[in-house]
Each structure stands twice: as C-alpha cells, then as structure tokens.
Amino acid sequence: PYRLSCTVLRDEASALIEAAVSLGGDVLADAGTALAQAAPAGVDLTQAQMALAAPQATVRGTSAYTAVQAAVGTALGSLDGALGQAEAALPGATAFAPGAASSGASALTAALTSAQQLGALTTARGYLARVGVNLQNAST
C-alpha cells in the first residue's frame, strides 16, 4: 500500500484573479483622479468614469468593455485638444508692454493661469492613459 498527498504551495489562479481585481480598482481610482484634475480646466471626463463603473466594463469582449475603450479614447482626445489650447494661450499670456507695470502683472497672472491649466491637464492625461493600459491588463 502507498499514499499520495498534494500540498498547494501557491495557487497561481488566485494570484491572477487578485491582480485583475486590483487593476480594476486602480482603473476606477485613476479615472477619479483624472476627473478631479481636468474639471477645473473645463474638461468633462464623467462619461469615461460612468462607462468604467458599468458592470463587466473590464471584461474583454463585452459591449461594456468596448464602450469603456471608446469613452477613454474620446476623453484622451478632449484632453489633447484642451492641452493644445492651453499651450497656444501661454505665449500670448507672457507678452506685455515694457514699462507698463499693470500690463506686466496681468501677463504674469495670465501666464500663471495657463501654466496651472497645463499642469492639471497633463496630470489628467497621464492618469487617463494609465487607465487605458490598466484596463487592457485587467480584462479577463
């Protein structure tokens, strides 16, 4: 007579499921951060966030997954457009007439506003781009 015994040292399947669940949570958190950064600059990312909250949004092949991909792509396009506008406004904001203190102060304020918008929009774009990458990694 003999006896066999099996000891599972590491369950690879559960590690994969945990990673997918973690990435799914990261996707929602990143979308929320991108929304918070873009909103003051006038870019609305709520459609992408709502699409991410839909059931089966991280399951490849579902209509919800396709909708999320489209919403994230549209949001990235909106951010790119807003970034272009903010970049275009920056040189004009730094122009002022020499010797006019009020003109210099106004130009400095406008340049600061444009720079803040650029920073917020760039941050939002980074988080939203990471949403796209994590969404592909989280899909099952």
N, C-alpha and C positions, 0 to 999 in steps of 0.2 A: 504493500500500500504506500501511497505517496500523497502529498498535499501541496496545492498551489495557493499562493496568496498574491494579491496585487495591491500595491501601495501607490497611490497617485501622489507624486511629488509636486507637480504643478499642473493645474488644469488650464491648458492653453486656450480652450474655448472661452472660459470665463474671463481670461485676461483680454481677449479680443472684444468681448461684449462690454467690459468695463471701459476700455479705451474708446469705443464708439459712443457710449453714453457720456463720457467725459467730454469728448469733442463736440457732441450735440449741445451740451450745456455751455461750452466755450463759444459756440456759434451764436447762441442767444445773447450771451454776455457781451461779445464783441459787437453785435448789432446794436445793442442798447447803448454802448459807449459811442459808436459811430453816430447814432441818432442824436445823442446829447451834444456831441461836438459840432455837428452840421446844422442843428436847429438855429442857433444864434446867427449863423451866416446866411440863413434863409433857404436852406436846402432841406426838403422834407423827405425823410427816409422811412416813414411809417409803413409804406406799402411793403417794403422789403422785410421789415420787422414782423408785420402781420403775416406775411407769407411763411416766414420761418416758424411762427407759432402754430401753424396748421398741423393737424395730425398727419403723420407719415411724411413730413417735409424733408426728413433726412434719409428716406428710403428710396434708393435709386430705382428708377423705372416707374415711379408713381407720378400721377399728374401734379401732386403737391410738390414733389421734388423738382419737376420741370418748371413749375410756377416760381419756386424759390430762385432757381438759376436765372430765370428771366428777370425777376424783380431785382436781384442783386446786380445783374448786368445793367439794367436801367438806372439803378441808383448810382453805380460807378460812373455811368455816362453823365448823370446830373452833377456829380461831384467834379468830374473833369471839366465840365462847362463852367461851373462856378469858380474853379481854380483858375481857369483861363481869364475870366472876367476880373478876378481879384489881382492877378498878375498884371493885366493890362492897366488897371487903375493905379498901381503902385508908382510908375514913373511920373504920372501926372500929379500925384499927391506930393511928390518931393520937389516939384517946381515952384519957385516963389521969386518974387521980385527982390533984387538986392536992395538993402537999406530999408525995407518995409517990415517992421517988427511984427505987425499983425498978420501980414502975409506969411511970414516965416512960421509963426505959431500955428496958423491954420494949416499950412503944408505939413508941419510936424504932426499935428493931430490926425490929419487925413492919412499920412504915411503909417502912423501907429495903428490906426483902424484897419488899414489894408493888410498890414503885417499880421495883426491878430487874426484876421479872417483867413489869411493864407495858412497860418499855423493850425487853426481849428480844422480847416478843410483838408489839409494834408494829413492830420491825425485821423480824421474820419475816414479818409480814403484808405489809409493803412489798415485800420480795423476792418473795414468792409472788404478789402482784398483778402484779408486773413479769413474772413467769414467764408469766402468762396473756396479757399484752399481747404479749410477745415470741413466744410460741407462735403467736399469730394472725399475726404478721408473718413468722415463719419458715416457716409452712406453704406448701407448693408445690402 
